[in-house]
Amino acid sequence: MKNIVNISISVLCFSFLFFLASCEEENLDQQVTVPNGQNGGGEENFCEELTGANDNYPSGFIGAECWTTNDEQGTISEDCACVVGTVDFDCPDLQLNFEDDCQTGAFVGYVNSDCDCVEYSNQYDCPGLQANIGDGCTSAGGNSGVVNSNCECEENVIVEDCPGLGNIGDPCQGGWGTVSADCDCVENQSQLCPIDGKWLLENAGGAELPPNTMYEFIDGIRYTYYCTDGASCDWAGMTLADAIPGTNDYTFVDNVLTVDLNFGNESVNDVEFSCECNVIDLQFVASSWTWWRIGTDPDDCN
């Protein structure tokens, strides 16, 4: 009889252990999505200090239970407060909001708009680039581009109307001209080139002689400077105190320079700019007179 009882007890114990093993195996196959806080992960879901909770709950994870100072059971809200009643979450079953960290039995991820816990590697259209199709990107060559449907960084291709010169209407040659429809750099209107400043004049005594005269145009007044020291003349360093006595009024309108020579006389000349507004030719009936700005080498403009 005693042996029968022992056998019965052994059978019962074995059956119970088999039942527990079956339950454990079944649980291993399940992957239930739960809030990060309840699994101990996700630092941004952790509240280091709770509001409205008693001393036994100084901190905790969002969505976890807590007890208020009035000993009422509550839930830790996103504001890190112990709230009695239901806390409104985007995903109530998970007690989390969209984009919150979450964790399943297999991976750590984020909550998508369908309230699923999605693995981080699936967050982008192109996980390798950590970007979505259409996002801006930088190519291997360091150029800007856009992520295409093949998850490649496709470089932006800039096609100019006039390769090497720019697009039609763009400034060219340092602002001296504008790109025309024929892809030529066409000189700008003369009014875009100022007459103001210091201008050296060709020596009337001969082309091989150094200049000996400089004009300076300031706010409608022309000043005149002379120097016969050739290369030793410091034209750039001269000030109004170095100008000869007497000045002339002038106007410059529509490419025409008009200078009042006093006593009822005036000089009227058409002006043509070149060399990026640094060289001018005053047009006469049968000839022209060349001036160039201080600091400009006419040989560089040929």
Summary of the structure (lengths in Angstrom):
residues: 302
radius of gyration: 43.7
end to end distance: 127.0
largest distance: 151.7
contacts: 760
relative contact order: 0.06
helix: 18%
strand: 34%
